[in-house]
Amino acid sequence: MKNTPIDYNIVNSVLESLNIPNFGTATIREVVAAVNKIESLTKQRFIRMEMGVPGLKASTIGTEAEINALKNGVASIYPVLDGLPELKYEASRFVKAFVDVDVEPTHCIPVVGSMEGTYISFLVSCQADKKKNKILFIDPGFPVQKQQLTVLGYEYKSFDVYDYRGNKLKDKLESYLKSGDIAAITYSNPNNPAWISFDESELQVIGELANQYDTIIIEDLAYFAMDFRKDLSKPFQAPFQSTVAKYTNNYVMLISASKVFSYAGQRIGITAISDTLFNRSYPGLKSRYGVGEFGSVFVNRVLYALSSGVTHSVQYALAAMMKAANDGEFKFLNEVKKYAQRAEKMKELFMKNGFQLVYDKDLDEAIGHGFYFTLKYKDMSGAELMKELMYYGISAISLDTTGSSQQGLRACTSFIKDDQYEDLAYRLECFKNNH
């Protein structure tokens, strides 16, 4: 038994109680439960990097707008199914202000977080054309999106983009698209968990192939404009958030309030569907629903069946935050830059103690600092490293669960506190000395 910062026997007992043969396959929620139990038994605080939850206070612009809406009685009134008119207007402006893309307000649909947005997008995309019933993931990615497809009963294909950046991306994507059964391609940008960001040439390849093979792109911008290597904070001024929407009209763009506005608890996001795709009629949808337009099915059939829209009061919150951002009054990116500052400090401590980054480059450029980063240690597998670090009071998730073919861990920066860096340094030094 090694001398570790957290009681070895207690950690062993808790991990064994999970009854998971390979701890590296544990879900995020299972890791959270294990850490909570260990903290309770040992009275020692973990360096928590497993959960991608905002670690900043929600914007008061949003909370005050929501409180006022509740005081004005909206809790007793069903929200309009396709969204509050004020929110749709400001969402359209937000896309123009920070992405430099035109999407009609009518086609900006509030959803119960981007999770609901991807769920509906997967479902409608796979029903649009009977010959196309699979989703292609450009991995690594958010594990729960594959769980959504399991719930839906649709198949997916995936590949780790690690070895297919730049000029190699086109041939790899086309090898899947040639089969003729890919309904949609999805990815996050910046990426969860690797924090890579596709450059314009890569997005152009994705867009042009979407046109060539008539494939829908589901672009998850959960970490909207959080590539802090560029100043994306000025509305209606370049540079803008990169997007495939510059190169195709076959897109669904997902914008979440959870990270950029620290509004995760209220569960709201925007699904911006291209004007062309929203109005396009598909035979598969027509035969199933009696109406064939992608946008109509998205809103009036599927969103209606799932949740009948989004909580009324939170729509006022997001409308207020987006309006303030669009008007240049709310510098929302200044707040979330704290994640980049944390990442820089954390990476320095890990590197000092023998760890390396797994995804370390965007083509020839060093990867940015942000909400996530990825780690490896010597020749340890991701599962081994994930379990071993638990004895040192450090929790993360294995890259195995993200669709990555690389060995290592995803580390999230959101929960570390200013008074924990010294503790992290000590625990990592103990780890290095024992390994």
N, C-alpha and C positions, 0 to 999 in steps of 0.2 A: 504494500500500500504506500502510495506516494504522499509526501507532506504537501498538502494543497491548501489554498486559502479558504476553501469551503469544505466542511466536514465530508470526507470521502464516503463514509458509510451512509450518511443521510442522502447524499446525491445518488448513490447506488440504489438505495431503497426506493427512492421516488421514481427513478428511471425504470427500474424493474416493474413497478406497479402499473406502468403504462401498457405493459404487455405488447410492446412493439419490438419484434425481432431485430429490426434494423432501425436504430434511432434516427438515422439520416433520412428516413422516409416519413418521419413525424410531420404532421401538419403544423402550420404556424400556431393554430389555437392549442394544439397539444403541447407545443413547446412553452407557450404562455402559461398553461395550466401547471406544467412541471416547475417552471421557475417560480411561479406564485407559491407553490407548495414548499419548495426549498427555502425561499425567503422567509416564509412563515415559521418554518421549523428551526432555522438557523439564526433568524433575526439579523441577517446580513443582506445588504442590498446588492443586486446584480448590476453589471454593466449590460443593459438590455438593448440588444441590437436585432431582435428577432421580428418585431412587429412594426410594420410600416404605418404607424399612427402619428399624426401631427403632434409635435411637442411644443407648439406655440399657442398663445391665446387666440381665440377667435376674434375677428375684426368687430369692433364696437359699432362700426357702420352697419354691419349686418344684424347684430343682436338688437340694436335699438330700433331698426326698421321692422324687425320681426315682432318685437314687443309692442310697438305701436299698432301693427296690423292686428295683433291679437286683442289689444284694447279696443280696437275699432270693430270687433265682432266677426272677423273672418273665420274664426274657428267653427262657427255654426253654418258656414256656407261651403258647398262643394266647390273646389277650384275648377276653372275651365280646363277641360281635358288636355288640350294642346298647349296650355300655359298662359300665365298672366300676360296681357298685352304689353305692359311696361317691361316685363322681363324679356319677352321675345325681341322687343325693339332694342334693348340695351345689349342683349346677347349678340344680335346681328352687328351692332356697332363695335362690340368687343372683338369679334372675329376680324372685322375690318381694321380696327385700331392696332391690334397686336399680331395678327397673322397676315394682314393685307390681302384678304380674300373676301369676296362679296357673297353673302348668303342672305336670302330674303328672311325677314323676321318670321314669316309664316313657317319657315323650314327649320327654325331653331326651337327644339322641343325640350322642355325640362323633363328630367328623368330622376328616379330615386337613386341618385349617385350614378357614376359611370358604370357600376356593376349592372344596373338595370339596363343602361344604354347598350352595353355589349351583349347582354342576354337577348334583348329584342333584336338587335342587329344580326346576331348569329341566326336567330330563328327565321327572320324574314328573308335573309340572304339565302338560306338553305332551302326555303320553300319557293323561291322565285322561279327557278328553272329546275325541272325534275332531273335533268342530267347532271346538275351540279349540286352536290349534297355534302361537301366537305369544306372545312376551314383549314387554311394553311397558316401556321404560326411561324413567324420569324423569331426564333428563340435566342436567348432566354427571355422568359416572360412571367407574367403574373399567374401563379399556379391555379388560382380559383377559376380563371377563364376556361381552362380545360375541364374543370369540374362542372362548369355550366353546360358544356357540350355533353358531358356524361348524363346530366339531368335531362337534357333535351333529347338525347338519344341519337345525336349526330356524330359522325366520325371526324377526325382531324388528322392532319399530317403536320410535321414540324421538322425544323433543322436548326442547329446551333449556328448562328451567323459568325462565330469566332473566326473561322477560316475562310469566310466568304464576303469579306468587305471589299469595297471598291469595284474594280473590274470583274471580280469573281462572282458578284452578286447576280448578275443577269443570267448567266448560264445555270446557276443553281436554282433560281426561281423558275426559269423556263422548264427545267427538268420535271417540275411538279405540274406546271400549268398545261403542259402538252397532253396530260392525261385527260383533260377536258372535264374533270369532275370537281374542280376547285371553285366554290361559290364566292369565297372571300379570302383575303389575306389580312392578317392583323399583326400589329406590333405596337410597342410603346416608344415614344421619342420625346424627351430623353427616356432611356430604357430602365425599366424595373426588371432585373436587379443590377444590370451591368453598368448603368449610367452612360452607356455609349449614346451618341447622337448621330443619326444618318446625315451625311452632307448632301448638298444639292444634287450632285451627280447621282448618288444612290437613290434619292427620292425621285429623280427624273426616270431612272430605270424602272422603279416600282410603278410609277404612274403610266409610263409608256406601255409596259407589259399589261397593266390593267386595261388599257384601251385595246390592245391587240387581242387579248384573250377574253374580253368582256367580263372582267372580274371586279368585284367590289372591294375597295380598300377600307378597312375599319381601323382608323388611326387613333390610338389611345394617347391623348395628351394629358394624362393624369398629373404630370409634373410640368405643367404649362410654363414655358419661357424660363425654366429653371436651369438652363445651360448658362451658367454665370461667366463663361469665358467671353460672352458678348453682352452688351448692355441692351436688353430687350424691354426695358422698362418704360420707354417713352411712347405714348399712344400716337398713332398715325405717323410715326417716324421710323425709318429703317435704322438698324436691322430689325427684322421681325422673326417670330417663331417660325422655324422651318416646317414645311408641310408638303405632302404629296398633292394637295389641292391645286398647286401651281401647274401640275402636269396631267391631271385627269379630272373628269367630272364624275367618275364612279367612286365617290368617297362618302364615308360617314366619319365625321370628326367628333371626338368625345372630349369635352372639357369639364373637369371636375372642380368643385369648390372645396374639396377636402384638404388638399395640400396648399394650393396657392393662397386660399383665403382662410386656412385653418378651420374650416367649417364642416369637418367630417361627421360630427355627431348628428347633424340635421339632414344628412343624406340627400344631397341635390347635385346635379350636374346638368350640362347642356349637351344634347346630341344635335349637332349642326349637320344636316343632310344637304348635299349639293342640290341646287335648284333643278338640275337635270335629272338626278337620280330620284329626287322626291316625287317628281311628276311622271316618271317612267312607269309604264304598265308592263307587267310580266304575266305570261300565261299561267304559270304555276299558282300565282296569287289569285288570279281571276277565277280559276277553277275551284280553288279552296274557299275563297271568301265572297265571291261574287263581284268583288272590285279588284282591279289589278295594280293600281298605283302603289308604288313602294311606300311613299309617305303616308298615304291614307291607311294602309294596312298597319304600318308601324304605330300610328296614333290610335285610330278608331277601332281596330280589332285587337291588337296585342297589348299595347299600353293600357287600354281600357280594361282588358281581361285581367291583367296582372295587378294593377294598383289604382285604376281609375284616376291616374294623374299623380301629381306630387303635392305633398302637404302645403296647404294654402299659404300659411304664414312665412315659410322659408322661401317661397318664391319672391316675396317682398324683400327679404334679406338679400338674396342674390341680385335682384334688380338694383338695389341700392348700392351694393358693392361694385357691380359692373359699371353703373353710371358714374360713380366717383372715380373709378379707374379710367374710364373713357374720357372723362373731363380733366384728367391729370391731377385730381385732388387727392387720390388715394394711391400712394406709391407701394403697392402690395408686394412687389419684388424686393424692396428694401428690407421687409420683415423676414422673408424666407431665406435671404442670404445667410442667415445665421446657420442654416444647415451646411452650407459650403464651408463656413468657418470651423464648424465642428468636425467636418470630414477631414479637413486639412490637418487639424491637431491629432485626430484619431489615427489617420494614416501614418503620420510621423512616428507615433508611438509603436504602432504595429511593425513598421519597417525597421525601426531601431532594434526590435527584438526578433528579427529573422523572418518575418512574414513578407510575402510578396503580393502584389495585385495580380488578379487573374486577368480581367479585362482592363488593360492599362493604356490602350491607345484608341483614338479615333483616326484611323489611317495613320498619318505621320505625326499627329498632334497628341500630346499627352491628354488623357481623359480629364474632364473637369471635376471639380469638387461639388458635391451635392447631397441629395437625400440618401443615396446608397453608394456603396463601393463593394468590391469583391476581394476575397482574401484566400491565400493558400499558404501552407507551411510544409516545407520540404516535400517528402513523398507521401504525406498522409492523405488519405481519401477525404472527401468532404464529410462523409458520415463519421469517420474517426475523429476528425478535427472538431466537428460540431459537438460530439459527445465529450471529448476530452476537455474542451474549454468550459463545460458546465462545472467541473470540479474547481475551476479557477474563478467562478462567478461571472462568466462571460457567456451570453446566449446569442445565437444567430441561427440561421437556417442553411441547410445544405443546398448547393446549387443543383443537386440531383432533382429537386422538386420543381425547378424552374424551367426544365427542358434543356438545360445546359449539358453539354458533353464534357465539360471541364470539371476538374476536382477542386472544390473549395467551398467558400461560404459567402452568403449575402449578408452584409452588415448594414444596418440602418442607423442613421445619425440622430434620429428625432428625439430619443429619450435621454441621451446622456446630458448630465447636468454639469455646470461649471465646477462643482466641488468633487467631481468624479475622475478627473484626469489623473490626479496623483494616484488614486486607487487603481485605475486602469494600468498605469505605468508599473506599479508594484506587482500586480497580478501577471502581467505579461512577462516581467522579468523572472517571476517564479516559474512560469510556463517554460521559458527558454532554458532555465537552469535544469529543469526536469526532462528536457527533450533535446 
